[in-house]
């Protein structure tokens, strides 16, 4: 037996081989068969060549990929891996070889493999022919997937808002009011389960892409047998896996491990020089590259790298609008030539928590909070990844490269944590990784999960979807407090039902509302409805739709206020960084802080809330929340023929455990949400469950392209099958 491919009822690939290398080759091959288009898009994104077939909309990303030296960094990391860990390097090479084989089978007219009869239609639409994967390409895919994961552009926002609204604005707009990152995970020890063995469950929150960002897979050879969620284009199972005796899962630690430096650059007859912290000018590496753009002329890009790192924005002549600025990016893999791939094989071979722990010591990027448990009762809750030691100012905003005191001086020891009451919850909140980060997610999701877990003494795997799908919105409190404080018509002498704020809330003083402008009857009725609302963002809830409409109206009014106008015009940084600098989303995700602040630049917030309420009362939503809160997955090649039915209605909201994120003030549609859900059962792996938003296949028209979506929408989970006798063998070469 070289390698065998099996499928379960959901089309999920189950691979069996004699060696890890043969298995990696099979994983690459089956991934190319199932997701050829997705793999080629990711390869081109890593190389900065995606505009050559996607057109000008991809140009800004390609510029960033080139200027940040993503492909070159991946090559360096692979070369170092070959020297330090030749076994892992050969394993990665085998995966790339398998991808190349699979791409040939999928697209070559003479191929007899079943996959070749239905080549991905996107290739025909764009005229793209699959290229060849190099051994370093999987590292490039990993790097491109995570280069923006730590959110270094947030440093540009902090500088921007501090410059235009004052330093206090940084805290007002911090992501600790609803942020933009997400993922849930919880570990329940055996003392709190019905089986006496641990459970690990959760859901990573990412942009929902079609095909999905996670691939359900089963990898089996004499050395290991693992089920888990793989990243298409990368071998093994990095983030979420179960070996039968140990399981692990991650969330984003919200650590800050990338720095931006303001550079002073000058041109000389020999090239470009950068002013260093020693007060002298140093030669910077420089060359130009050409980006091909479908339907347009080619674009020349100047690549500059200083002693800090590659220049990703601006240059000797400044930004595109002439503003004198140049920003270099310093990120660990560029400094160390290590992307952490040395952890991947040891994770697959893990038998106990101690094995997972040792493997994670080699982890580099992204920085994660990890939970693990084994069948012997071992438990693990730690941070994994590489975070540099440097001054606190580096974490806040771009720092001057020409001033001393901003150098990296070592690496932090990743923190560890324990369990409380037999459980541990991770939801990007301040926790074990607090010393490593600047901004974290609001505590609402973590608090809600902890409260739900505390509500029952014993839990089973089948109980977990109720937590996955919880829609309670604790962050609604500040806006509802403002509504409760609004003036009512003079005829009202008693508070409306449900108007009493919950314990612990801090409603604004009713004296802030002008007594001479009572609410209209329609607005008063809407206010009363919202104050009586159960605060669940259910898809069929008309009250949730009304709340969301009022919230969006408040966001728009605050963002349009002249007091915030100086922050509304973003600097001329590259387009790919602009989402971090947009004012309306920043107001939306910081609404809690902005409504609770003692003062907001003199803005009359009660008046803004009153006007928003009246606006919605006059034109209320026509249907429930799910009518407008719809899934909007990212596709590299958007299909103009996408139907309304292909963007189904959703429950949840940004701060619900069911984190389906709209952008209040801009759209109710959700591009972010649970990119997978999982339950790892340590009592019996066959009792584990999982689901993805679409399906196992990336091929439109395949029976497994969208077959998991009904489960994903309703909170259902597909069974994890590991018995090859229960699977269907696929004909193979």
C-alpha positions in Angstrom: 0.0 0.0 0.0 1.4 3.4 -1.0 -1.6 5.5 -0.1 -5.3 5.0 -0.1 -8.2 7.5 -0.1 -11.5 6.9 1.5 -14.6 9.1 1.9 -17.4 9.3 4.4 -21.0 10.3 3.8 -20.0 14.0 3.8 -17.2 13.5 1.2 -14.5 14.2 3.9 -11.2 12.6 2.8 -9.7 9.9 5.0 -6.2 9.0 4.0 -4.1 5.9 4.8 -0.5 5.3 4.0 2.6 3.4 5.1 4.7 6.5 6.1 4.2 10.1 7.1 5.8 11.2 3.8 3.5 9.1 1.7 0.6 10.4 3.7 1.7 14.0 3.2 1.9 13.4 -0.5 -1.6 11.9 -0.4 -2.9 14.9 1.6 -1.5 17.3 -1.0 -3.0 15.3 -3.8 -6.5 15.0 -2.4 -6.5 18.7 -1.4 -5.7 19.6 -5.0 -8.5 17.3 -6.3 -11.0 18.8 -3.9 -9.8 22.4 -3.9 -7.7 23.1 -7.0 -8.9 26.7 -7.5 -8.5 27.6 -3.8 -5.0 26.2 -3.7 -4.0 28.2 -6.8 -5.5 31.4 -5.5 -3.5 30.9 -2.2 -0.3 30.2 -4.1 -0.6 33.3 -6.1 -1.5 35.4 -3.1 1.6 34.2 -1.3 3.7 35.2 -4.4 1.9 38.5 -4.9 0.8 37.5 -8.4 -3.0 37.2 -7.9 -3.8 40.3 -9.9 -2.6 38.6 -13.0 -5.9 36.7 -13.2 -8.2 38.4 -10.6 -7.6 41.9 -12.0 -7.0 45.3 -10.4 -9.0 44.5 -7.2 -6.2 42.2 -6.1 -3.4 44.7 -6.9 -3.2 46.2 -3.4 -2.8 42.8 -1.8 -0.1 41.9 -4.3 1.8 45.1 -3.6 1.7 44.2 0.1 2.8 40.6 -0.5 5.7 41.8 -2.6 6.8 44.7 -0.4 6.5 42.6 2.8 8.7 39.9 1.2 6.3 37.1 1.9 7.6 34.7 -0.8 11.2 35.5 0.0 10.6 34.9 3.7 8.9 31.6 3.0 11.9 30.5 0.9 14.3 31.5 3.7 12.2 29.6 6.3 12.2 26.5 4.1 16.0 26.7 3.6 16.5 27.0 7.3 14.0 24.1 7.9 16.0 21.9 5.5 19.2 22.5 7.6 17.6 22.3 11.0 14.9 19.7 10.5 15.4 17.8 7.3 12.7 15.3 8.1 10.0 18.0 8.3 11.4 19.7 5.2 11.1 16.4 3.3 7.6 15.9 4.6 6.6 19.4 3.4 8.2 18.7 0.1 6.1 15.5 -0.2 3.0 17.6 0.3 3.9 20.0 -2.4 4.7 17.1 -4.8 1.2 15.7 -4.0 -0.4 19.0 -4.8 1.3 19.1 -8.2 0.1 15.6 -8.9 -3.4 16.4 -7.9 -3.5 19.6 -10.0 -2.4 17.7 -13.0 -5.1 15.0 -12.4 -7.8 17.7 -11.9 -7.1 19.8 -14.9 -5.3 17.6 -17.5 -7.6 16.5 -20.3 -6.0 13.1 -20.6 -6.3 12.3 -16.9 -8.5 9.3 -16.0 -9.0 10.3 -12.4 -12.7 11.0 -11.6 -11.8 14.5 -10.4 -10.6 15.5 -13.9 -14.1 15.1 -15.3 -15.2 18.2 -13.4 -12.4 20.8 -13.4 -13.0 23.9 -11.4 -15.0 26.3 -13.6 -13.0 29.3 -12.2 -10.0 28.2 -14.3 -12.0 28.6 -17.5 -13.5 31.9 -16.4 -10.1 33.4 -15.8 -8.0 31.6 -18.3 -5.7 30.5 -15.5 -3.7 27.3 -15.8 -2.4 25.7 -12.5 1.2 26.4 -11.9 3.8 24.4 -10.1 4.1 24.3 -6.3 7.6 24.7 -4.9 8.6 23.0 -1.6 8.4 26.4 0.1 4.9 27.2 -1.2 3.1 25.7 1.8 5.1 28.1 4.1 4.2 31.0 1.9 0.5 30.1 2.1 0.7 29.9 5.9 2.5 33.3 6.0 0.1 35.0 3.7 -2.9 33.6 5.6 -1.6 35.0 8.9 0.5 38.2 8.1 -2.5 40.4 9.0 -3.7 38.1 11.8 -2.0 40.1 14.5 -3.5 43.3 13.3 -0.4 45.5 13.0 -2.5 48.0 11.0 -4.3 48.8 14.3 -1.1 50.8 15.2 -1.8 53.1 12.3 -5.4 53.6 13.6 -4.1 54.4 17.1 -1.7 57.0 15.7 -4.3 58.4 13.4 -7.1 58.8 16.0 -4.6 60.1 18.6 -3.3 62.7 16.2 -6.7 64.0 15.3 -8.8 63.4 18.4 -6.2 63.4 21.2 -4.5 60.6 23.1 -7.6 59.7 25.1 -9.3 58.6 21.9 -7.1 55.5 21.8 -8.8 54.0 24.8 -12.2 55.1 23.7 -11.9 53.2 20.4 -10.0 50.2 21.8 -11.0 46.8 20.7 -11.9 45.9 24.3 -15.2 47.4 23.4 -16.3 45.1 20.6 -13.2 44.2 18.7 -12.7 42.7 15.3 -11.0 39.4 16.3 -12.8 36.2 17.4 -12.8 32.5 18.2 -14.3 30.6 21.0 -12.9 27.5 22.8 -13.6 25.8 26.0 -12.1 22.8 27.9 -14.2 20.8 30.3 -12.3 18.5 32.5 -13.4 15.0 33.3 -14.8 16.0 36.7 -17.4 18.0 34.9 -18.4 15.6 32.1 -20.8 12.6 32.0 -18.1 10.2 30.9 -15.3 11.3 33.3 -13.1 12.3 30.4 -12.5 15.8 29.1 -14.3 17.6 26.3 -12.8 20.3 24.1 -15.1 22.4 22.0 -15.3 25.7 20.1 -15.4 27.5 16.8 -12.7 29.6 15.1 -14.0 32.9 13.8 -12.6 33.9 10.5 -13.7 35.5 7.3 -16.1 32.9 5.8 -14.6 32.0 2.5 -15.9 29.8 -0.3 -14.3 27.3 -0.4 -13.7 27.3 3.4 -10.5 28.1 5.2 -10.5 24.8 7.1 -10.5 21.3 5.6 -11.8 18.4 7.6 -9.4 15.5 7.2 -8.3 12.1 8.6 -4.6 11.2 8.3 -3.6 7.6 9.2 -0.3 5.8 9.1 1.5 3.4 11.5 3.0 6.3 13.4 -0.2 8.2 14.0 -3.9 8.4 13.3 -5.3 12.0 13.5 -8.5 13.7 12.6 -8.7 17.5 12.5 -9.1 20.7 10.6 -6.3 21.4 8.2 -5.5 24.7 6.4 -5.7 23.9 2.6 -2.2 24.3 1.2 -0.4 23.3 4.4 0.4 19.7 5.5 -0.8 18.1 8.7 -3.3 19.4 11.2 -2.0 22.5 13.0 -4.8 24.1 14.9 -7.5 21.6 15.8 -6.8 17.9 16.1 -7.6 14.6 17.9 -5.1 11.7 17.8 -7.4 9.3 19.7 -5.5 9.8 23.0 -4.9 13.5 23.0 -6.8 16.5 21.4 -6.0 20.2 21.1 -7.6 23.4 19.9 -6.6 27.1 19.7 -7.9 30.6 19.6 -6.1 33.8 18.7 -4.1 35.0 21.7 -4.4 38.6 20.6 -0.7 39.0 21.2 1.3 41.9 19.6 4.4 40.5 17.8 4.7 42.7 14.7 6.2 46.2 14.8 5.9 49.2 12.5 8.9 51.6 12.2 8.8 55.1 10.7 11.8 55.2 8.4 13.8 58.2 7.1 14.9 57.2 3.6 17.0 59.0 1.1 18.1 58.2 -2.4 21.7 58.2 -3.3 23.5 57.4 -6.6 23.9 53.8 -5.4 20.3 53.3 -4.2 18.5 54.0 -1.0 19.7 54.7 2.5 17.9 54.6 5.9 18.7 56.6 9.0 19.5 54.2 11.8 19.3 54.6 15.6 23.0 55.2 15.7 22.5 58.5 13.9 24.1 57.3 10.6 22.7 56.4 7.2 22.8 52.7 6.3 22.4 51.1 2.9 18.9 49.6 2.4 18.4 46.6 0.1 16.4 47.7 -3.0 15.1 46.3 -6.2 12.0 46.5 -8.4 9.5 43.9 -9.4 6.7 43.8 -12.0 3.1 42.9 -11.2 0.9 41.8 -14.0 -2.7 42.9 -13.8 -5.4 41.3 -15.9 -6.9 43.7 -18.3 -4.5 46.5 -17.4 -0.9 47.6 -17.8 1.8 46.1 -15.6 2.8 47.9 -12.5 6.3 48.4 -11.2 6.8 48.0 -7.4 9.9 49.2 -5.6 11.0 46.8 -2.9 13.0 48.3 -0.1 14.3 46.6 3.1 16.0 48.4 6.0 17.7 46.9 9.0 14.3 46.8 10.7 12.5 45.1 7.9 10.7 45.5 4.5 9.1 48.9 3.8 5.4 48.1 3.3 4.1 51.7 2.8 5.6 54.9 1.4 9.2 55.4 0.5 11.8 58.0 0.0 9.1 60.2 -1.7 6.4 59.5 0.9 2.9 58.1 0.4 0.9 58.3 -2.8 -0.5 61.6 -1.8 2.9 63.1 -1.2 2.8 62.8 2.6 6.3 62.2 3.8 6.2 58.7 5.3 7.7 55.3 5.0 6.8 52.3 7.2 8.8 49.2 7.6 7.4 46.0 9.1 9.3 43.8 11.5 7.8 40.4 12.0 9.4 37.3 13.6 9.7 34.9 10.7 11.6 37.5 8.7 13.9 38.0 11.6 14.4 34.3 12.6 13.8 32.4 9.3 11.5 30.1 11.4 7.8 29.8 10.7 7.3 27.1 13.4 6.7 24.2 11.0 8.9 22.1 13.2 5.9 21.7 15.5 3.6 20.1 12.9 4.9 16.5 12.8 5.3 16.3 16.6 1.7 17.4 16.9 0.6 14.5 14.7 2.7 12.1 16.7 1.4 13.3 20.1 0.0 10.7 22.5 -0.3 12.8 25.6 -0.6 16.4 26.7 3.1 16.5 27.4 3.8 15.7 23.8 1.5 18.5 22.6 3.2 20.8 25.1 6.7 20.0 23.8 5.6 20.3 20.2 4.2 23.8 20.9 7.6 25.0 22.2 8.6 25.2 18.5 5.4 27.1 17.5 6.1 30.5 16.0 3.2 32.2 14.2 0.4 33.0 14.8 0.5 33.3 18.6 -2.3 31.2 20.0 -3.9 30.2 23.3 -4.0 26.4 23.2 -6.1 23.9 25.2 -5.4 20.2 25.2 -6.5 17.1 27.1 -5.7 13.4 27.0 -7.3 10.1 27.9 -5.2 9.9 31.1 -6.6 13.1 32.6 -3.8 15.4 31.4 -4.8 19.0 30.8 -3.0 21.9 29.1 -3.9 25.6 28.9 -1.0 27.8 27.5 0.1 30.4 25.0 2.2 29.2 22.1 4.2 31.4 19.7 7.0 33.9 19.5 6.6 37.4 20.9 9.6 39.8 20.9 10.7 41.6 24.0 10.8 45.3 23.3 9.6 48.7 24.7 5.9 49.1 25.3 5.7 52.0 22.8 6.4 49.5 20.0 3.0 47.9 20.7 1.0 51.1 20.5 1.9 52.8 17.2 4.7 53.2 14.7 8.0 54.1 16.3 10.9 56.1 14.8 13.6 53.9 13.4 16.2 56.6 13.8 15.8 56.8 17.6 17.4 54.3 19.9 15.4 52.3 22.4 13.0 50.5 20.0 15.1 47.4 19.3 14.0 43.8 19.9 16.0 42.3 22.8 14.8 38.7 23.2 11.6 36.6 23.3 8.9 36.3 25.9 8.3 33.0 27.7 4.8 32.0 26.7 2.5 32.2 29.7 0.5 29.3 31.1 -2.8 29.1 32.9 -5.0 26.6 34.8 -8.7 25.7 35.0 -11.3 27.3 37.3 -14.1 25.0 38.5 -13.0 22.3 36.1 -13.3 24.5 33.0 -11.2 26.9 31.0 -12.6 29.3 28.5 -10.8 31.2 25.7 -12.5 33.8 23.6 -9.8 36.3 22.9 -10.4 38.1 26.2 -7.8 39.2 28.6 -6.4 36.0 30.0 -3.1 34.2 30.0 -1.8 36.2 27.0 -2.5 39.6 28.6 1.2 40.4 29.1 1.8 39.9 25.4 -0.9 42.0 23.9 -2.4 45.6 23.8 -6.0 45.2 22.9 -8.3 42.2 23.4 -11.8 41.2 22.7 -14.6 42.3 25.0 -15.3 39.7 27.8 -18.9 39.1 26.7 -18.4 35.8 24.8 -16.0 34.4 27.4 -18.3 35.4 30.3 -21.3 34.0 28.6 -19.6 30.6 27.9 -18.4 30.4 31.5 -21.9 31.2 32.8 -23.5 28.6 30.6 -20.9 26.0 31.7 -21.5 26.9 35.3 -25.2 26.2 34.9 -24.9 22.5 34.7 -22.8 20.1 36.8 -22.1 17.5 34.1 -21.7 18.0 30.3 -21.7 15.6 27.3 -20.5 16.0 23.8 -24.1 16.3 22.6 -24.6 19.3 24.9 -22.0 21.5 23.2 -24.0 22.8 20.3 -26.3 24.7 22.7 -23.2 26.7 23.7 -22.0 27.1 20.1 -25.3 28.6 19.1 -26.1 30.9 22.0 -27.3 34.3 20.8 -27.4 36.4 24.0 -26.0 39.9 23.3 -24.6 41.4 26.5 -23.1 44.4 24.7 -26.6 45.7 24.0 -26.7 47.1 27.6 -25.2 50.6 27.0 -27.6 51.4 24.2 -30.6 50.1 26.0 -29.6 52.1 29.0 -29.7 55.2 26.9 -33.1 54.2 25.5 -34.4 53.8 29.1 -33.3 57.3 29.9 -35.1 59.0 27.1 -38.0 61.4 27.9 -41.4 59.9 27.4 -44.7 61.7 26.6 -46.0 63.7 29.6 -49.0 61.4 29.9 -46.7 58.5 30.9 -46.5 58.4 34.7 -45.1 54.9 35.1 -42.1 53.3 33.6 -42.9 50.9 30.7 -42.6 47.2 31.2 -39.1 45.9 31.0 -37.6 49.4 31.3 -35.7 48.7 34.5 -32.1 48.2 33.7 -30.4 45.0 34.7 -28.4 44.8 37.9 -24.9 46.3 37.5 -25.8 48.6 34.6 -25.2 52.3 34.7 -28.0 54.1 32.9 -27.4 57.7 31.9 -29.1 60.3 34.0 -32.6 61.1 32.7 -31.8 64.8 33.2 -29.6 64.6 30.1 -32.7 64.4 27.8 -34.5 67.7 27.0 -37.9 67.5 28.8 -39.5 69.6 26.1 -38.9 67.0 23.3 -40.7 63.8 24.4 -40.7 60.8 22.2 -43.3 60.4 19.6 -45.8 57.6 20.3 -44.2 55.3 17.7 -40.8 55.9 19.1 -42.0 55.3 22.7 -43.6 52.1 21.6 -40.4 50.9 19.9 -38.4 51.9 23.0 -40.7 49.9 25.2 -40.4 46.9 22.9 -36.6 47.0 23.0 -36.5 47.4 26.8 -38.7 44.3 27.1 -36.6 42.3 24.5 -34.8 39.2 25.7 -31.5 40.4 24.1 -31.1 37.3 21.9 -30.1 37.9 18.3 -32.2 35.1 16.9 -32.7 35.0 13.1 -36.5 35.0 13.5 -36.6 37.9 16.0 -38.2 41.1 14.9 -37.0 42.7 18.1 -33.4 41.8 17.3 -33.8 43.4 13.9 -35.2 46.6 15.5 -32.4 46.8 17.9 -29.8 46.3 15.1 -31.5 49.0 13.1 -31.4 51.5 16.0 -27.8 50.6 16.7 -26.8 51.2 13.1 -28.5 54.5 13.1 -26.7 55.6 16.3 -23.4 54.5 14.8 -24.0 56.5 11.6 -25.0 59.6 13.5 -22.0 59.5 15.8 -19.6 58.8 12.9 -21.0 61.8 11.0 -20.7 64.2 13.9 -18.4 67.1 13.2 -16.5 66.4 16.4 -15.3 63.1 14.9 -14.8 64.5 11.4 -11.0 64.9 11.7 -10.7 61.1 12.1 -13.0 60.4 9.1 -10.3 61.0 6.5 -7.7 58.2 6.6 -4.1 58.7 5.7 -3.1 57.5 2.2 -1.8 54.1 3.3 -2.2 51.2 0.9 -5.8 50.1 0.1 -5.3 46.7 1.8 -4.7 48.5 5.1 -7.6 50.9 4.9 -10.2 48.7 6.6 -8.3 49.3 9.9 -8.6 53.1 9.4 -12.3 53.4 8.5 -14.2 55.5 11.0 -17.7 53.9 10.8 -16.5 50.4 11.7 -14.4 51.8 14.5 -17.4 53.6 16.0 -19.5 50.4 15.6 -17.1 48.1 17.4 -16.3 50.7 20.1 -19.9 51.7 20.7 -20.0 50.4 24.3 -17.1 52.7 25.2 -18.4 55.7 23.3 -21.9 55.5 24.9 -20.5 55.0 28.4 -17.7 57.6 28.3 -18.1 60.5 30.7 -17.8 62.8 27.7 -17.5 62.3 24.0 -16.1 65.5 22.6 -19.2 67.3 23.6 -21.4 65.1 21.4 -25.0 65.0 22.6 -25.4 61.3 22.8 -29.0 61.2 24.1 -30.0 63.4 21.2 -28.2 61.0 18.8 -29.9 58.0 20.3 -33.3 59.8 20.3 -32.9 60.7 16.6 -31.9 57.2 15.8 -34.9 55.7 17.6 -37.3 58.1 15.9 -35.7 57.3 12.5 -36.2 53.5 13.0 -39.7 54.0 14.5 -40.8 55.9 11.3 -39.3 53.2 9.0 -39.0 50.0 11.0 -37.4 46.8 9.6 -39.8 44.9 7.4 -38.8 41.5 8.8 -36.8 39.6 11.4 -33.1 39.8 12.0 -32.3 37.0 9.6 -33.8 38.9 6.7 -30.9 41.4 6.6 -28.3 39.5 8.6 -27.1 37.2 5.9 -24.0 35.2 5.2 -21.7 37.0 2.7 -18.8 34.7 2.1 -15.6 35.9 0.4 -14.9 34.5 -3.0 -11.7 35.2 -4.9 -13.8 35.4 -8.1 -17.2 36.9 -7.2 -20.1 35.4 -9.0 -22.6 38.0 -10.2 -25.2 35.3 -10.4 -25.1 34.6 -6.7 -28.7 34.3 -5.5 -30.3 35.5 -2.3 -30.7 31.8 -1.2 -26.9 31.4 -1.4 -26.6 34.0 1.3 -28.8 32.5 4.0 -30.1 34.4 7.0 -28.1 34.1 10.2 -28.7 34.3 13.9 -26.0 35.8 16.2 -24.0 39.0 16.3 -20.5 40.2 16.9 -20.5 39.8 20.7 -22.7 36.7 20.9 -21.1 33.3 21.4 -22.6 32.6 17.9 -20.3 35.3 16.5 -21.6 36.3 13.1 -20.3 39.8 12.6 -22.1 42.5 10.8 -20.6 46.0 10.6 -23.2 48.2 12.2 -23.7 51.5 10.3 -22.6 49.9 7.1 -24.2 46.5 6.6 -26.1 43.8 8.5 -24.5 41.1 6.2 -21.8 39.0 7.9 -18.5 38.2 6.2 -17.1 36.9 9.5 -18.3 34.0 11.6 -17.6 30.4 12.7 -15.3 29.0 10.0 -15.8 25.6 11.6 -17.2 24.0 14.8 -15.8 21.1 16.6 -16.3 18.9 19.7 -13.4 16.7 20.7 -14.5 13.9 23.0 -11.6 12.2 25.0 -13.8 9.4 26.1 -14.5 8.2 22.6 -13.1 9.9 19.5 -16.0 8.4 17.5 -18.3 10.5 19.6 -16.6 13.7 18.4 -18.4 16.0 16.0 -17.5 18.8 13.5 -19.0 21.0 10.8 -17.8 23.7 8.3 -19.9 26.4 6.7 -20.1 24.9 3.2 -18.7 21.4 2.6 -15.7 19.2 2.0 -15.5 20.1 -1.7 -14.5 23.4 -3.3 -16.0 22.4 -6.6 -19.3 24.1 -7.5 -21.8 21.5 -8.4 -20.3 18.8 -6.3 -22.7 17.1 -3.9 -20.3 18.0 -1.1 -19.9 21.6 -2.0 -22.6 22.9 0.3 -24.0 19.8 2.0 -22.9 20.8 5.5 -24.4 24.3 5.3 -27.9 23.3 6.7 -26.1 21.7 9.7 -23.9 24.8 10.2 -26.9 27.1 10.1 -29.0 25.0 12.6 -26.2 24.2 15.0 -25.9 20.6 13.9 -22.6 18.7 13.7 -21.5 15.9 11.4 -20.1 12.7 13.0 -16.3 12.1 13.1 -15.8 8.7 11.6 -12.4 7.0 12.0 -13.2 3.3 11.3 -12.0 2.7 7.7 -14.4 -0.2 7.5 -17.3 2.3 7.6 -15.8 4.4 4.8 -16.0 4.2 1.0 -12.7 3.6 -0.8 -12.0 5.9 -3.7 -10.2 4.6 -6.8 -6.6 5.8 -6.8 -3.5 5.7 -8.9 
